[in-house]
Amino acid sequence: MNKQSFLSILAASIVIASCGKKDDKSAQAGGAPQVKEYKTLILQPQSATLNTDYPASIQGQENIEIRPRVEGYIEKIYVDEGAVVKTGQPLFKINAPEYEQQVRTATASIKSAQASVSTAKLAVNKVKPLVDKGIISKYELESAQYNYESAMATLAQANAALVNAKVNLGYTTVTSPVNGVVGSIPFRLGSLVGSNTAEPLTTVSSIGNVYAYFAMNEKVLLSFTKSASGSLAQKIKQLPAVSLLLSDGTEYTEKGRIETVNGLINTETGTVNIRARFPNPRGIIRSGSSTTVRIPNEIKDGLLIPQSATFELQDKIFAVTVGKDGKTKNVNITVMENTPGNYYVVTSGLNSGDQIVLEGVATLKDGSQIKVQNQSAETVYADLK
């Protein structure tokens, strides 16, 4: 081996050795794990109003089917679908000439009966003095009086027939029984209708008040009523006023009250049907509308944590606390049923003064060393009203 080759090999060995030392230094520098920083919060009791929303369907306080009382052809339709009507306002006119004829016949019968009464009365007045004088027997007077009473009965019968005929004639004009909104009208001019017609002429929905029907989880209902005293009816009266969100997302100006809770629980869904009543003085809400009922829940001095600060495992909810040594601990917590919004109301598992991790909790294991970056309550609960 010549001198030049030896020097080349020696230089290469020096370079490799120096690289190895650098790698060892780098490995030593990177061997110590870095402590990651996490946002945390020290829990303190909070008071807030949490709103729970439930899909609801609207029905008028009264949905009255309008049906004809007499048979005939529809001669006039005075209203259109969706029209707002008042009590007694005409809706339909039914052409039934036989009822007009009945009125004329009954009127003529009254005149005939009145004439018979007059004749019978004259006969009594004529016979009575003759009987008093003994010219004719008393039998003649009794017979005349019976004829007079019979004529009076016939007149009463004729008057009753006229009243009945006028009532039937009045049925040819179909009017609205309540203030409300007219529904669909399946019939048109010339349609033959009667009391036996399967389909109603229309439906009038009363809009002075409307009912919102929705379903609530049995456990949620229990939490709403558990704190109140008295019977179920008394507990319902103590429930807070509820709001209504219209289909465009705006809140209805009038507040409503929960009035009834169905006595039967749906075994398939575990829910209870509930009815709330809302005033509707301007007729804004229509029967059949899809809306949302919002129920407020007043929380006083409760432990509220962001839902993002929890994770679920095997149907259990966990939060992560941090000890004074900076090590984490996964804690199983229980929360209020169906807590709305972005927060949980913790009922057990955490205490005031506990420090919890606010984000990235699903990746933390028990005993993980972290660096805390404590957040103020004002920042964490900024969107809480």
C-alpha angles and dihedrals in degrees: 000000000000125000094253094055091048092053091050093052091047092051091050091051091051091051093049091047093050091049090051091053091050091051090050090052091048091050091049091050093049097041096084109080116236117238109236122222121235133185112246140182132208106223120237128170114272134195119212146141113248117196122212118199125209127186109243140184122219126227129176118252086246125022102189123189111221110219130173119249094202135041122250147100122296104252100174138012109203099185139043130227112282094021119145109235137184131224111285095014112142115251106170139010117213119203106225109150093178090073091054087051090051090055091051092047092048091049091052091047090055092054091049091047091049090053091050090051091051092049092048091049091052089051091053092048090049097047099042099071091045090054091047089055092046093241092125132021125268088244090074091057093048090050091051091049092051090051089051093051090048090052090050091052090050089052091051089050091051091050090051090049090053092050090049092047091051091049091052090047089051089056089065087075108064113205135187114263093203143020106269151102124297116238128205119324110214095181130074136198112300095024114141111234137171145161090281095053108125097217121059121239088242142314126254115205116203109230103183085099129008132203124226113204120199141152126244130194111255093233092050091050089050091053090050094050101031095083094049122084132225133035124335091262090053091047090052090054089054093055114110123259112272132220132224124222113206124220091266091057096253121129117249112242096229122074120223137209131224106242109172139021117200112246092220125074117216102241092201097054102020091230136128124221114236133189125209124186123219127187112241105187095155096043094239094139117065129200112264095032120142112229142150127249114214118203119192120219116199111217115195120192094341130153106249122185130179113259087229087066091065139064133198126234124174092345091309127113120228135191127191120234127194123220127212088263090060094248122133131233128193110228126195109225136185121217138194111280115266094355105193130225125012098320139076123215103221115218098176141001098054134064136200109277095032114133114224133189112244103201143021091026096144091068097050120097128200110283097019112155112230140168112237125225102189117213126208120248090238090061096045095045096037094122094043115106 
